[in-house]
Amino acid sequence: MFLLAILAFEFGMRKGAEKAGRTGPREALSGGELIDLLYAQDLDQRDFPFPAVVSASTGRTVVPARPADAGTEAITAAIDAAANEVLVMFNGPDSPLRDLRRINEASRFFEDALRVLLDGREGLTCGIPTTAGGGEQRAGYPDLRIEHEASGTVAYLDPKLFEATSVDSGLRTFYYTPKAESSKVTADAHHFLLGFAHDGRDGAWTFTGWKLVDLARLQVRLKAEFQAANRDLYRAGAVLRGSR
């Protein structure tokens, strides 16, 4: 989402230069100037429409759900049926989730089951989205790509698991990193999140229901942070002392 601020800044600078009759290259900002610019935007205090973030980073449109549209109706009806089937599957006594230690480990099971069920639906295809470079990539948003073959309608689907009592929580649970080169959003499409609620009983979860969310209505926020890897932390010249 820094991308939005930088794009807006660059656009403003270009317009200002045009008005002043300056068309030549502009000097790059120093690190300190760029930090000051970003913090001056109060990005962590602002909401951004998710469709605007996707459009700025991919050039693609987030299409709102259209209940009267045949392609949209076929996709959402298939998700409805698959979600109910998955609930029965993973609430059963033979559920593979019974041996898991953490709920995060269960996410892949839901993703794989939904992919098989949706891809087996007549008139639909469902698979792992390919990146802008053409390769399959499981990590990152979104998890699944669904297409209604007759109409060409595309929907991206991101399954999530959440504890039922946390539905009103303010903790972050949805993440999107706008990287054009590795983006899996390569089509104008619906963007849906399928949230499965559970009772919070570790290792013996009961999944109590699901909600299908239209992300065209989502407002997102930015958490600005600076980060470093171990190779940055423990580099030669930075370590003062160590064990012998």
N, C-alpha and C positions, 0 to 999 in steps of 0.2 A: 504494500500500500504506500510505501515511500514513493513508488512509481507515480502515483497520482499527483503527489506534491511536486515531484520533479518535473513531470509533464506540464503541470499547470505553470510552474515557474518558468520553464523553457518557453512556453507559449507566450507568457507575459513579457519575457525579455525580448523575444522576437518582435512582438508588436511594438514594444517601446523603441527598439532599434529602428524599425521601419518608419515610425513617426519622426524620429530624429534624423532620418536619412542615413543611418549606419547599417550597412549590409555585410560588412566583413566579419571574420571569425571573432568570437568573444572569448576572452581569457577564461580558463577553467577556474572554478572556485577553489579556494584552499580548503583543507579539511575543516578548519575552524569556521570559515564562512558557510560551508555547507551545513554543518551542525547547527549553527545559529539560524539558518534559513528553515531547516526542518522543525526545530523547536518553536520557532515563531509562528508556525502554522497551527500549534495546539492540536496536533493530529490525534493524540491519545484522548482528547476530550470531544472529538467529533464523530458522528456517524456517517458512513458512506453507503450508498445503495450498492448492494452486491452486484447487480447487473452493470453498474458503471465501472466497478473494479474489473470485472471480467472483460468488458468491452475495451477498457484502456490497455489491458495487458495482452489480449489475444486478438482484438478486432472482431470478435464474434458477439452475437446478440443472445442475451438470455430471454427466451420467449416465455411470456406468462402462460399458465395453463388455460386452455380454452375448452371448457366442458362440452360445448356443442360440437367440437371438432372431432371427426371420426378417428383420426390418428391418435389424438390426445386421449380420447375415451378408451380406445383399445389398449393403450399403454397403461393407463391408470387402473383399468379393470383387471389387467393381467397382474399388476403389482399387488392389488388387493387380494386376488386369489393366492398368489405366491406367498404373501406375507402371512396369511392365515394358515397355509400349509406348513410354513416354516415354524410357526408357533407350536403347532401340534408335534412336529418332528423333534424340536429341541426341548419340549416339556415332557417327553416320554421317558419311561424308565431306562431305556437303552440309549438315551441321548449321549453323544460323545463329549458333551460339555461337562458331564458329571465328574470327569477326572481332571478337569482344569483347575489351576490354583487361582487365576486372576481373570476377571471378566474381560479384560482387554484381549486375552487369548481367544475369546469366543468370537470376536468380530470376523475373523477370516472364515469361520464355519458358516456364518450367516451370508457373507458375501458369496461364497462358493455355491451354497444351496440356492440362493436367489438366482444366480447366473444360470444354473442348470435348469431350474424351473421356468424361468422367463424365456430362455433360448428354446425350450421345448414347446413353447406356446405357438400354435399355428399362426402364421402371418407376422411373427416377430423374430428378430435376432437380438441376442444379448451377449456381450463379451467384454473383455478388458479393453478400455480405450487405448488407442495408439497415440503416441506423442506427435508433435508437429514434425519430428524427424522420421516418423514412420514406424518406430519400434514400440512393442508392448511394454508397459510399465505399471506394475501393481501399486507402487508407493505413490502417495499424493492424491489430491482431489482431481477428478471424481473416480469412484471405484468401478462403476459399470456404465456401459453405453448400450442403450436400447434403441432399436429402430423398427418402426412400423413399415413393413416393406411396401404395402400398397400405396401409401401416401408419402413415404419418405420422411415422415416425422421422426425426429431424433429426441431422445431424452437421456440425460445423464442422471444416474442414481447413486446416492451415497448412503449406504446403510450405517446406522449408528446404534449403539446400545446405551441406555441410560437408566439409572435407578429411579423408580417411579416417584419417590419422595423428593427428587431433585429437579423436577420439571420446572420449578420457578427459580432455580439457582442462578446466580450471576457469574458463576465460574465459566471460564472459556472451555468449550467442547467442540467448536468448529473452527477449522484452520484452512486458510487458502493462501498460497504463496504465488504471487504473480510473476512467473518466469516464462517468457514467451518461447524460449528455445526448448524447454522440456514440458510445456503445457500439454495436458491431455484433452483440453477443450479445443476442438478443431472444427466444430460445426455450430451454426445457429441452432439452438436447441432449448427444450425445457430443462430445468435443473431442479431435481427433486431430492429431498432428504427423507429417508425412511427410518424413523426412530422406533426401536423396540424397547419397551419398558420392562424392567425386571424388579424383583423384590429385595435385592441386595444381600441375599443369603449366599455367601461365598461357597463355591463348590456344589451348591444345591439350589441353583437359581430356578425360580419359576418366572417365566416371561408372561406378563399380564396383559399385554396389548401392544398396539403399534399406532403410529401417526405418520401420515404422508404429508410432507411440507413442501410448498412451492417456494423455492429460494428466490424467485423473481420479486418476492415481497420482503426479502431479508435486508436488514441494515447491519453492517459490520463495523467493527472498531479496530484501531491499530494499537498494538502493544510494541512500542519502540524499545529496542534493546540493542546493546553492542555485545558481541560475542567473540570468543577466542577458543582455539583448539589446544590440545596438550602440546603440540609442536610449537605453538606460540608461547605458551606459559613456561615451558621448561627448556627454552632455547639457550644455547651457549651465550654467556655474557649477561644473562638475566638471573641465573641461579647464584645466590650468595654463599650458601653452605649446603652440605648434604651429609648423609650418613657415611661412615667409613667402613 
